[in-house]
């Protein structure tokens, strides 16, 4: 049996893992590469395998960097099933429709990247939903179990049992692990053990601040925004980060921790995702379910306005400061936040809070790194606004959480550990941390190379 990595390999985006033997061939995730541009020509490059030969796909969650190349996979011959949780399926539909729309509006788009709503509908007919912690036999050689990864609603890590030449092996794919405790979603589950583990390393070697630090920072930023009669911009991912920050703002407003101020949620996809979240309240953690059962609408409160249409979005800039704008995307590499940043980055009174991971070459990464001039829509913009960065709202596990998750793997203890989904220095930092726990084989894989397992 062999494993090879076709994305998120010494980088964070483009997750795509191939497991193959003489009896089966399947993928775990098939995501888009993301960088400065919303879509990259890298996504149009040919797969190093024949999509028609793939028996099935296991999808850990709905973020674009894990599902974005599924339409390409299907168009090039894949005809099998895609296994995931029910919330993941619903969110994937929203995310792919949004991606298709955005790419269709780009004048210089590589036509190889385009896909239609009709193709997405066909793709979604391949999806099979599975509950957490239920054994599912895929075929005579492979069975799976999904465990709650605590990353976003419906996210999972996969326990996979394979049979090859009469020998059973257990593989564990972490997908993206969560950062508990977080509101709404349940804490990350643990697995008892595996022969081979493939785990993410987005924040390898780094420790997040306590969540209360971030909540206090948002509260203070809003108070400062009111005093200065200025603008606070919070770039957010449409799924998970949006819902989490709205939840925290709801708590601040309803408990009178902040004065009244106009707030805008400027993300059509995020607004659609809210409906999915409301549909799957049974996936919430106990505290959030109790709030909902008490009659609290955790996504609606005084001062918050949703702006689904382009006209609504344009009206935000017509609203006098002070105001708070939540807009996608979280890495500032697309979506409506681009327009707000173009409008306000040169205002020394404005604030931008980066609460998400910022991949290399994205606008968000450039702002995080302190660049004083950036290009937005071919226009040079001076950065005079205050830029702040907080990792505590990350939906990814930090070094301590990653090590803790791995330390639970005792029966069996993994003999081979592959570290992916992280920039090289983050993967190396996690490797150093895991070496304090195990003497077994740890590999930071190379793109497209096949490893015997």
Buried (B, 14 or more C-beta within 10 A) or exposed (E): BEBBBBBBBBBBBBBBBBBBBEBBBBBBBBBBBBBBBBBBEBBBEEBEBEBEEBBBBBBBBBBBBBBBBBBBBBBBEBEBBBBBBBBBBBBBBBBBBBBBEBBEEBEEBBEEBBBEEEBBEEBBEBBEBBEBEEEEEBEEBBBBBBBBBBBBBBBBBBBBBBBBEEEEBBBBBBBBBBBBEBBBBBEBBBBEBBBBBBBBBBBBBBEBBEBEEBBEBBBEBBBBBBEBEBBBBBBBBBBBBBBBBBBBBBBBBEEEBBEEBBBBBBBBBBBBBBEBBEEBEEBBBEEBBEBBEEEBEBBEBEBBBBBBEEEBBEEBEEEEBBBBBBBBBBBBBBBBBBBBBBBBBBBEBBBBBBBBBBBBBBBBBBBBEEEEEBEBEEEEBEBEBBBBBBBBBBBBBBBEBBBBBBEEBEEEBBBBBBBBBBBEEBBBBBBEBBEEBBEEEBBBBEBBEEBEB
